[in-house]
Amino acid sequence: MSDRLAIIAANWKMHKIHTEAIQFAQKLHYLLDEGDLARVEVPICAPYTDLRTLQTLIDADRLPFKLGAQNVYWEEEGAYTGEVSPRMLRALDVDYVICGHSERRELFAETDEMVTKKVDASFSHGMTPILCVGETLEEREAGEAESKVVGQLTASTAHLSTAQVTELVVAYEPIWAIGTGQTATPDDAQEMCGTIRRRLEELHGAEAAGKARIQYGGSVKPGNIEMIMKGPDVDGALVGGASLDPEDFARILTAW
Ligand code: PGA
């Protein structure tokens, strides 16, 4: 950790209907106190169908959570059946957008080019992208983890402005660790997060790179968050499975 504000985001993936989202947010709030939340930003990246409900609840009850989306299309509006635009998300006070999650890259054939358009669309509508990068097990075993991650990172950030990099969140998510219970070691997480920061520094200078926040994601649990957060370049986590239960997620937010 550093003096950057920590950011631990829930990625619910395709879980929870809107009434379950309400129960979760109320319970999570009940489990935390003000001190817990002063040191960490907490975006809840919910399915589209939950966003309006969560916006209303966060607003009415003044809950200290941010709203995040798990995807976005890059056009403002138009004949794109089934897509959701950045303008629609911003109108619901969405602050964060997960861009290029490995499940989207693998299951929905998102390319670096598409991910980059999503990053740009998020920024241009006043939202912060959480850019996901990460290698497969085969790539890691072949010694290609770093080149894969640096390649994805470079493709989607080289063109950004310094101001955008200052705001940026990058999530390093080794694909073999997602939903498998197999976490990267804290040293591996730190090493790759450090590589990501050095690459941002080469591209955009030390000041902007020093302000960008880098998360680790992949089987983060209450029992491993403390060690993971010790890495000087690890500013937080993107949490899937363990973010579905408010008690587990509250422990992740407080156990470091
Ligand atoms: P996991 O998912 O915590 O369930 O491994 C993380 C993610 O995919 O963002």
Residues whose N, C-alpha, C, O or C-beta is under 5 A from the ligand:
A	BS01	PGA	N11 A177 I178 G179 T180 G217 G218 S219 V220 L238 V239 G240 G241 A242
